[in-house]
Amino acid sequence: MQDLINKEKAVVVFSGGQDSTTCLFWAKKRYEEVVAVSFDYGQKHKLELDCAKDICKKYGVEHHILDMGLLNQLAPNSLTRVDIDVDKEVPKDALPNTFVDGRNLLFLTFAAVFAKQRGITNVVTGVSQSDFSGYPDCRDVFVKSLNVTLNLSMDYQFVIETPLMWIDKAETWKLADDLGVLDIVKNETLTCYNGIKGNGCGECPACKLRKNGYLKYKKEFKSGE
């Protein structure tokens, strides 16, 4: 397998949201070939999978959707259950009810298994410790730990890349602008917990984080134009 390694390719963990779409185009600038992998875990808003599919088709990215239905059974939360409302604010002393136990652990693990079968070492994910909404599986220490574990478990030199790890939402908008895909990210992605594309519902924590980041981006990086 080591002889088949192609370092000019990357697998992107892709949800169709702002962060993963920015990472998708970041990877397209860096690698000759990019493959996007999305996960169906029984999320309430399957529109995000349709969104991911549409973006990949429109911009010529090979796309795969993997079945992760067991995660829905094991980790009920407000993103997978119609009878659980999304927290309107991020709790100060507890995990938000949009946190899905084990999600990034499983997504990155299965993306790595997928990548190895293709002879690919680079796996890209849009997690950020700067704007992580209290999710422990978005922290740098988790990603580095999992990277080591994956390498040991498969005797393979994976590299988990996290281009957004140390930047906030305003800087993520700037990165999209620098990549020439600001309008794509703004209009064609789905970040909203209530399943509304583009600017979203404006009320859920994901929409507020996205909107505040955009306003900060306009103020800090575009005000002089």
Secondary structure, DSSP 8 states (H G I E B T S, - for coil): -GGG--TTEEEEE--SSHHHHHHHHHHHHH-SEEEEEEEES--S-THHHHHHHHHHHHTT-EEEEEE-HHHHHHS--TTT-TTS---SS--SSS--TT--TTHHHHHHHHHHHHHHHTT--EEE----STT-TT-GGGSHHHHHHHHHHHHHHHT---EEE-TTTT--HHHHHHHHHHTT-HHHHHHH----TT---TT--S-SHHHHHHHHHHHHHHHHHSTT-
